[in-house]
Amino acid sequence: MTTAEAHPAATTDLLDRFLTGLHEALPAPFSLWAHGSLAGGDYQEGRSDLDLIAVVPHPLEPDEETRLATLHEGIDAELPLAAHLHCSYMPHGEDLDDPDRTHFTWAHREAYARTVTPITRRELHAYGLVLHGDPIAGTLPPVDDRTLREYILTDLAGYWRPRTGRPELWLENVWVDLGMMVLARATVTLRDGTLISKAEALAVLTELGAPADVVADIERRRYEGGPADTAPDPGWLARRAELTLDWLVPALDRTVAEHTADS
């Protein structure tokens, strides 16, 4: 894939500022790739995350991680949109082939050690954008279908299903939005290997019989200019959580059981 066409102005400014900072903080040569909404055509400036991967020449030393954290903090102080910028730093070489290897990652204004998941790797090969440096094909090993299916099923059963037992989480927009969309997107990928956007997931949720009021709520907030972070009616939050969990719990169990049997 090649560098993206023009992005919204504030996003372009942020990416330019970030790339300039990387040239100062990282040893050369390095590459910078985008996946997620920015690469997939579903990007909503100020709402969507900026999901990036940097491929660096060698495993980062502690002082290099400190410089990168300082870079992220500095940009965050200058540009409000930087709160949405997430970047994992992968060393070039054999580590690129290991989806279980953790990498220095900046996300949600903090430093983490995180993997670059099989879904992210498949996204990069399917529609990733090269913002700087080497192409994705020939640099990042591809993900086979079996690895991708196993990861998705493990994520649904091991991460999302246990969290349905914590009803307080589902009062928050982020859990409702991601939980519903993850299930819809996983269903399509498990069915035919296709990766779909979050916007496309809304139509799939309707096809799967998800509660119409919840789907409409997600669409209003994410795509129709509704409040992104708050809902005015606490009664609706409680009702939305109930509707979501009543549908999502059996849908998760059914999806995992069906596709585990197929494996």
N, C-alpha and C positions, 0 to 999 in steps of 0.2 A: 504494500500500500504506500501511497505517497502523502506528502504533506497536505493537510486539509485546505479546502477553500476558506474564504474569509469567515472569521468568527465574529460575534458581536464585539463592539469596540472595547468594552471593559475587559472582556476575556482575552482579546488580543494583547492589550496592554499588560495584563497579568502574565501571560505566557512569555512575552518578550522580556519582561523584568525578571522572570524566573530563569529563563535560559541565560540571560546575561549573568545572573548570580551563579548559576551552575558552572559557567566558564571560569569564574573566579574561585569556586570552592572545590571543584573536582579536578582530578588529573585527566589529561587528555590521552586518548580520545574517549569520548562517551557518546551514548545515543539516548534520545528521549522520544518515547512513544506514548500515544494516547489510546485508551480503550474506553469502554463504558459509553455514556451518553454523548460525549463530545465526538467520539469516532462513529457512533452508530446513528447519528442524525436525530437524536431525541433530546438534545441539549436545551435546557431552559436556564438562561443566565440568571444567577442569583438564587436558583433553586437546586439545580443539578450539581453534583460533585464533578470536579475536574480530576479524572482518574488517569494517572500517569505512571509510566515505568521508565526508570533510567538504568541503562546498562553501563556499568563502570569497568575499568580495566582490571581491577583486582578487588578482593574483599576489603571493605572499608576499615581503616584503622580508627581507633577511638577519637583521635583528633579530627579526622575527616568527618565522622559522624557529628561531632560538636560543631564544626563549621557549617554543616548542612542544617542542623537544628537552628543555629543562629541566623542562617539565610531565611529559613521558613518564618521564624519569629519576626525578622525585620520586614519581610514582605507583608506579613499579616498586619503589622503595625501601620504600614503605608497604604495598603489596598484592602478594603473590607472583603472583596470577593475572594481573597486568598484563604479565608476560613474554609472554603470548599475545595481547596487544592490538596489532593492526596498523591503521594509519590512513594513507590518502593524502589530500592536501589539494589540491582542484581549484578553480581560480579560476572564478567565474561568468563566463559570456560565451562567446565563440567557441571558447575552448580546450576547452570541454566536448564539442565535436563532433569532437575529434581524438584517436583512440585511440593515435596514435604520440607524442603529447606527453607528456613526463615531468613528474612532479609530486613535490613534497616528500612523502616517505613515511617513517613510522616503523614499523619491523618488526624482529623478532628483536633488540630492544634497541639498534638503530642507526638512523641517518638514511640514507636512500637517495634517489635520483632514479629514479622508476619510472613506467611507464605504468599507466593503468587500462585493462585489456585488454577486448577485445570480449566475452569470456566474463563478466567482472565486470559489464560494462554490461548484458548480457542478463539476468544473474541479478537485478540491481537492478530491471529492468522486470518480470521474471517474478514475483519474490516478495520484493523488497527491503523492508526495514522502515524507516520514518521514525522516528528517535529524537528528532529536533528539527528544526524549521524547515519548509522548503518540501517539497511532494510531489515524488516522482521523476518521474512523468509530467508533461510540460510544462516540466521543468527540464533533465533530461538527455536529449539526443537518442537515439532508439532505434537499435539496431544491425540492419542488414539481414542477411538469411540468407547472402548471398554473402560479406560481410565476415567473418561468424562462421565459416563453413566454411574460408575461406582462412587465418584465424588458427589454427584448430585444426590444419589440415594442416601449416602451417609450424611450429607448436609441436611436433607429433609428430616431424616429419622433421628439424627444425633444432635442437631442444633435447633431446628425450628419446632419439632414436635414437643420436646421438653419445655420449651418456652410458652407453649399454649397452656401449661399448668400454672402460669403466673399471670393471672387476669389483670393485675395492675399495669403491666406493660402495655396492654392493648387499649388503654385509655389514651395513649400517645399516637400522634399521627404517623410517626416514623415506623412504628411496629405494624400498624394496620397496613400502611402503604407497601412496605417491603415484604411483609409476610404474605399478603395476597398476591403481589406481583411475582415473588419468588416461586410460589406454587404454580402460577400460570406459565411462567417462562420455563420452569422445569418440566412441566407436562409436555410442552411442545418439543423440547430438546430430547426428552426420553422417548417421545413418540417417533420422531423422524430425524433427529440430529440438528434441526434448525435452531439458530439463535434468534430470538425476537427482542424488540425494544420494550421498554416499560409502557410506552404508549400502545403498542400492539398488544401487550398483555391485558389491557382493559377489555378489549373485544373478546379475548380468550376467556377471561373471567365470566363474562356474560354467557358465553357458550357453555361453560362448565356449570352454570346455575348458581353462581355467587349472588349474594343478596344485592339487588339492584340499588338500594339506597346507599350501600357502602361503596359500590363501584362509582356511582354518581358523585359521592363525596370526594373520592380520590381524584376523579377527573376534574371536578370543579377547582379543587385546591391546587392541583399540579399544572393544569393546562388552560384554565379559564379565568385566571386572575383572582381566584378566591384567596382568603387568608391562608398563608403557607404554614404558619406555626401555631395558630390558635384556633379553637372552635368556640363560638360564643356561648353555647348551651351545654352546661355540664351534664344535663339529662341526656342529650344526644350522644355525648362521649360514652356514657355508660351503655346506652342502647346500641351504639355502633360496635363497641367491644363485644357485647353479647351476640349480635348478629354475626360478627366476624368469626368468633370462636365456634359458634354453633355450626357454621359451614366449614371452617378451615380444618378443625380437628378431624372429622371423618374424611375430608378430602385428602389430607396428608396421609392418613392411614391407608386409604384406598389406593393412592398413587404409589406409595412405597410397596405395598403388598403386590399390586399388579405387576410392577416393573421388576421387583425382586424375583418373582416367579418366572419372568421372561428371561432373566439373566442366565 
